[in-house]
Amino acid sequence: MDISASGGVMKEIYNVLASAMGQEERLSMIANNLANVNTVGFKQDRATVSDYEKAAAQAAGTTASEDPSKPTIAFYSGGYTDFTSGSTMPTGEKLDLMIDGEGFFEIEGPAGGETFYTRAGNFILNETGELSTQGGRRVLNGNGAPITISRASELLISTDGTMTAGEESVGRIQVVRFEDASVLEKFGEGLFRARGQAQPTVAEDGKIRQGFLEGSNVSPIEELVRMIQNQRAFEANQRTIQSVDQAVGARLSGILNG
């Protein structure tokens, strides 16, 4: 077997293996989406799939082959979070809040640290009567301070976030937005953190609805379809690897018996 032919075979194997590894990454993403189909405020992740030859050529500053007979090798080139709104779920609970439109609730992070953001409004009161997430992190008002509620049974929250309990003013929940939501990355507990120096602004169009929650934006049927497509692509890669392996074996046999 000449060196150039051997190099071509190894490159083909590497390309197919890279594609298969990407499909494994995509499968993990799909599985995580399905696991959170009932998680309040969950935002699904999406895989970015590219043509391996074109991506490699672009990185090298060259032009990929335009041979239509050459099989396309798709590979996972990254992922992103889909921030489209989830379903509307009425609950009637005083502490359940939903943002109608764009924006996020501000959540207290570590002492002296960053602020977190979430769309999950299934809040509770902690032991000191402060509005908190299910994970125990305090919800912040428009001034970056926690919100204390003494009479939750009388709590009323208007669409602009103004909070009252009876005749008592409790404060206001501020809804904020980012010009480019891609600066947000998942932290866990349904929370997001902003990368770099990105700062939010007030979300003028984000309205609060009391007694409602935003469901996950995952469609189980769509995810199952993607899972099947991913499995078929993985199986196609396996067949390609088997074909290459058989071709290499035939060449070696020819050399040894020649």
Summary of the structure (lengths in Angstrom):
residues: 258
radius of gyration: 25.7
end to end distance: 11.6
largest distance: 97.1
contacts: 728
relative contact order: 0.20
helix: 33%
strand: 29%
